[in-house]
């Protein structure tokens, strides 16, 4: 674990591989942390220098009382700059993909710090987070549920029906290692995603993009990913057919291979 001060906050990160290799910055999902990308980082470290960080308000990074999706995007660009790169590859998962897209939208023609962009289980707009939208659609009040209750309610949206229960349990244990947020911190996380809409700006993205959705994703289904891909000029859209929202675990080997192919 290392720490760096960027864009006015302290950010915690891990690295995988040698810094002489091409850089890949990874951005985790809602309520998660950098450990989400431990396996992918280890799989990619022979060919890339992977930087996995805790985004603002998450994990062990600084938790400011208020921030926006644009702040997240500026954090990512500042992190790339702080590492001394003119250009870097970026991979974002779920909420992390919104951050990656936001950063790419903010990436000016003068800098163009993002070389290639990978967005997993993504969407381009939302009135709230996908988790809150899903729970509300089931008539549930997220504020009255604890972390374990929320996880239990989300199971049907997270996994492919064929994913072994043993893997689900293994991943749930790993995800539980993420530092827990206080109610105030959780509220700040959720507020940052209220009524965000990147769709009108995606045409500005100059980076080559790979958009990957999952067939059984109940939070950000494939039509949302395809909508994003159609608006980015140089993009490729794919659907993984043996996973749900947890595609980074369910099809981990396939994902690592596809990421390597795209970045190479």
C-alpha positions as CSV (number, residue, x, y, z in Angstrom):
1,X,0.0,0.0,0.0
2,X,1.3,3.5,-0.9
3,X,-0.2,7.0,-0.5
4,X,-0.1,10.0,-2.8
5,X,-1.6,13.5,-2.6
6,X,-3.5,14.6,-5.7
7,X,-6.2,17.1,-6.5
8,X,-6.3,18.2,-2.8
9,X,-6.8,14.7,-1.3
10,X,-4.8,11.7,-0.1
11,X,-5.2,8.6,-2.3
12,X,-4.1,5.1,-1.4
13,X,-3.0,2.7,-4.1
14,X,-1.3,-0.6,-4.9
15,X,0.9,-1.4,-7.9
16,X,1.6,-4.6,-9.8
17,X,4.5,-5.1,-12.1
18,X,7.5,-3.0,-13.1
19,X,7.1,0.8,-13.6
20,X,9.0,0.5,-16.9
21,X,6.0,-1.3,-18.5
22,X,3.0,0.4,-20.1
23,X,0.7,1.8,-17.3
24,X,-2.9,0.6,-16.6
25,X,-4.9,2.5,-14.0
26,X,-7.9,0.6,-12.6
27,X,-11.0,2.1,-11.0
28,X,-13.2,0.0,-8.8
29,X,-17.0,0.0,-8.2
30,X,-19.5,1.5,-5.7
31,X,-18.6,0.9,-2.1
32,X,-15.6,-1.1,-3.2
33,X,-11.8,-0.6,-3.0
34,X,-8.6,-1.3,-4.9
35,X,-8.6,-4.9,-3.8
36,X,-11.2,-5.6,-6.5
37,X,-8.4,-5.6,-9.0
38,X,-5.9,-7.7,-7.1
39,X,-6.3,-10.8,-9.3
40,X,-6.4,-8.8,-12.6
41,X,-3.3,-6.9,-11.4
42,X,-1.4,-10.1,-10.8
43,X,-2.5,-11.5,-14.1
44,X,-1.4,-8.4,-16.0
45,X,1.8,-7.5,-14.1
46,X,4.2,-9.3,-16.5
47,X,3.3,-7.0,-19.3
48,X,1.8,-3.9,-17.7
49,X,2.4,-1.6,-14.7
50,X,-1.0,-1.8,-13.0
51,X,-2.1,1.0,-10.5
52,X,-5.2,0.1,-8.5
53,X,-6.3,2.9,-6.3
54,X,-9.1,3.7,-3.8
55,X,-11.3,6.4,-5.3
56,X,-12.3,9.5,-3.3
57,X,-14.6,8.6,-0.5
58,X,-13.8,4.9,-0.6
59,X,-11.4,2.4,0.9
60,X,-8.5,4.0,2.6
61,X,-8.4,7.2,0.5
62,X,-9.6,10.5,1.9
63,X,-13.3,10.9,2.5
64,X,-14.4,14.4,1.8
65,X,-17.9,15.4,2.9
66,X,-19.1,16.3,-0.6
67,X,-17.9,15.6,-4.2
68,X,-19.2,14.9,-7.7
69,X,-18.6,12.5,-10.5
70,X,-16.5,15.3,-12.1
71,X,-14.3,15.4,-9.0
72,X,-13.7,11.6,-9.5
73,X,-12.8,12.2,-13.1
74,X,-10.4,15.0,-12.3
75,X,-8.8,12.8,-9.5
76,X,-8.1,10.1,-12.1
77,X,-6.5,12.5,-14.5
78,X,-4.4,14.1,-11.7
79,X,-3.3,10.6,-10.6
80,X,-2.0,9.8,-14.1
81,X,-0.2,13.1,-14.2
82,X,1.3,12.7,-10.7
83,X,2.8,9.3,-11.8
84,X,4.5,11.3,-14.6
85,X,2.7,9.8,-17.6
86,X,1.8,11.7,-20.7
87,X,-0.6,8.9,-21.6
88,X,-1.9,5.9,-19.8
89,X,-4.5,3.1,-20.2
90,X,-7.6,3.1,-17.9
91,X,-9.9,0.3,-16.9
92,X,-13.1,1.1,-14.9
93,X,-15.6,-1.3,-13.5
94,X,-19.2,-0.4,-12.7
95,X,-19.1,3.0,-10.9
96,X,-15.4,3.0,-11.8
97,X,-16.4,2.9,-15.5
98,X,-18.5,6.1,-15.1
99,X,-15.4,7.7,-13.5
100,X,-13.2,6.5,-16.4
101,X,-15.7,7.8,-18.9
102,X,-16.0,11.1,-17.0
103,X,-12.2,11.4,-17.0
104,X,-12.1,10.7,-20.8
105,X,-14.7,13.4,-21.4
106,X,-12.7,15.9,-19.3
107,X,-9.4,14.9,-21.0
108,X,-8.7,17.9,-23.2
109,X,-7.2,17.8,-26.6
110,X,-4.1,19.5,-25.2
111,X,-3.4,16.7,-22.8
112,X,-5.2,13.5,-24.0
113,X,-3.8,11.6,-21.0
114,X,-6.0,8.5,-21.6
115,X,-4.6,6.3,-24.4
116,X,-7.0,3.3,-24.3
117,X,-10.2,3.1,-22.2
118,X,-11.9,-0.1,-21.0
119,X,-15.4,0.2,-19.4
120,X,-16.9,-2.9,-17.7
121,X,-20.5,-3.2,-16.7
122,X,-21.1,0.4,-17.6
123,X,-23.8,2.9,-18.2
124,X,-23.8,6.5,-19.4
125,X,-26.5,8.1,-17.2
126,X,-28.6,7.5,-14.1
127,X,-30.8,9.2,-11.6
128,X,-29.0,7.4,-8.9
129,X,-26.6,4.5,-8.4
130,X,-27.6,1.2,-10.0
131,X,-27.7,-0.4,-6.6
132,X,-30.2,2.1,-5.2
133,X,-32.3,1.9,-8.4
134,X,-32.4,-1.9,-8.2
135,X,-33.4,-2.0,-4.5
136,X,-36.0,0.7,-5.0
137,X,-37.5,-1.3,-7.9
138,X,-38.1,-4.1,-5.4
139,X,-39.8,-1.7,-3.0
140,X,-36.9,-1.6,-0.6
141,X,-35.5,1.4,1.3
142,X,-31.7,1.1,1.2
143,X,-31.3,3.3,4.2
144,X,-33.0,0.7,6.3
145,X,-30.8,-2.1,5.2
146,X,-27.3,-3.0,6.5
147,X,-24.4,-4.1,4.3
148,X,-25.2,-7.8,4.5
149,X,-28.9,-7.3,3.8
150,X,-28.1,-5.2,0.7
151,X,-25.7,-7.9,-0.5
152,X,-28.4,-10.6,0.0
153,X,-31.0,-8.6,-2.0
154,X,-28.5,-8.0,-4.8
155,X,-27.7,-11.6,-5.5
156,X,-30.2,-12.0,-8.3
157,X,-28.7,-9.0,-10.1
158,X,-25.0,-9.9,-9.7
159,X,-24.5,-13.4,-10.9
160,X,-25.0,-15.7,-13.9
161,X,-27.3,-18.5,-13.0
162,X,-24.6,-21.0,-13.7
163,X,-22.0,-19.4,-11.5
164,X,-21.0,-21.9,-8.8
165,X,-22.1,-21.0,-5.2
166,X,-18.6,-21.7,-4.1
167,X,-17.3,-18.8,-6.3
168,X,-20.1,-16.5,-5.1
169,X,-19.2,-17.2,-1.5
170,X,-15.5,-16.7,-2.2
171,X,-16.1,-13.4,-3.9
172,X,-18.5,-12.2,-1.1
173,X,-15.8,-12.9,1.5
174,X,-13.2,-11.0,-0.6
175,X,-15.6,-8.0,-1.2
176,X,-16.3,-7.9,2.6
177,X,-12.6,-7.0,3.1
178,X,-13.3,-3.5,1.7
179,X,-13.3,-0.9,4.5
180,X,-16.9,-0.2,5.6
181,X,-18.3,3.3,5.1
182,X,-20.2,5.2,7.7
183,X,-23.8,6.3,6.9
184,X,-22.5,9.8,6.2
185,X,-19.8,8.5,3.9
186,X,-22.2,6.3,2.1
187,X,-24.6,9.2,1.6
188,X,-21.7,11.3,0.0
189,X,-20.9,8.3,-2.3
190,X,-24.5,8.1,-3.4
191,X,-25.0,11.8,-3.8
192,X,-22.0,12.0,-6.3
193,X,-24.0,9.8,-8.7
194,X,-27.3,11.6,-8.5
195,X,-28.7,12.5,-12.0
196,X,-25.4,12.1,-13.8
197,X,-25.6,12.1,-17.6
198,X,-22.5,11.6,-19.7
199,X,-24.3,10.7,-22.9
200,X,-24.3,14.2,-24.5
201,X,-20.5,14.3,-24.1
202,X,-19.3,10.8,-25.0
203,X,-18.7,11.9,-28.7
204,X,-15.8,14.0,-27.4
205,X,-13.8,10.9,-26.3
206,X,-10.8,10.5,-28.5
207,X,-9.4,7.4,-26.8
208,X,-9.9,4.0,-28.3
209,X,-12.5,2.3,-26.1
210,X,-13.5,-1.3,-25.3
211,X,-17.0,-1.6,-23.7
212,X,-17.8,-5.0,-22.1
213,X,-21.2,-5.8,-20.7
214,X,-22.5,-9.1,-19.2
215,X,-25.5,-11.1,-20.4
216,X,-26.9,-11.6,-16.9
217,X,-26.1,-8.2,-15.4
218,X,-29.2,-7.0,-13.5
219,X,-27.7,-3.7,-12.5
220,X,-26.2,-2.4,-15.7
221,X,-27.6,-4.7,-18.5
222,X,-26.0,-4.9,-21.9
223,X,-28.3,-2.4,-23.6
224,X,-26.8,0.3,-21.3
225,X,-23.3,-0.7,-22.3
226,X,-24.2,-0.7,-26.0
227,X,-25.7,2.8,-25.7
228,X,-22.4,4.0,-24.4
229,X,-20.4,2.3,-27.1
230,X,-22.5,3.7,-29.9
231,X,-21.7,7.3,-28.8
232,X,-17.9,6.9,-28.5
233,X,-16.3,7.3,-32.0
234,X,-13.6,4.6,-31.7
235,X,-15.2,1.9,-29.6
236,X,-15.8,-1.8,-29.6
237,X,-18.7,-3.4,-27.8
238,X,-18.8,-7.0,-26.5
239,X,-21.0,-9.1,-24.2
240,X,-19.7,-11.8,-21.9
241,X,-22.3,-14.5,-21.9
242,X,-21.3,-16.5,-18.8
243,X,-21.5,-13.7,-16.2
244,X,-23.6,-11.1,-14.4
245,X,-22.5,-7.9,-12.9
246,X,-19.6,-9.7,-11.2
247,X,-17.9,-10.5,-14.6
248,X,-14.5,-9.6,-13.3
249,X,-14.7,-12.7,-11.1
250,X,-17.0,-14.9,-13.1
251,X,-15.0,-14.7,-16.3
252,X,-11.7,-13.5,-14.9
253,X,-9.4,-15.5,-17.3
254,X,-11.4,-14.4,-20.3
255,X,-11.3,-10.8,-19.1
256,X,-7.6,-10.7,-18.5
257,X,-7.0,-12.2,-22.0
258,X,-9.3,-9.7,-23.7
259,X,-7.8,-6.7,-21.8
260,X,-4.3,-7.8,-22.8
261,X,-5.3,-8.2,-26.4
262,X,-6.9,-4.8,-26.5
263,X,-4.1,-3.0,-24.8
264,X,-1.5,-4.7,-27.0
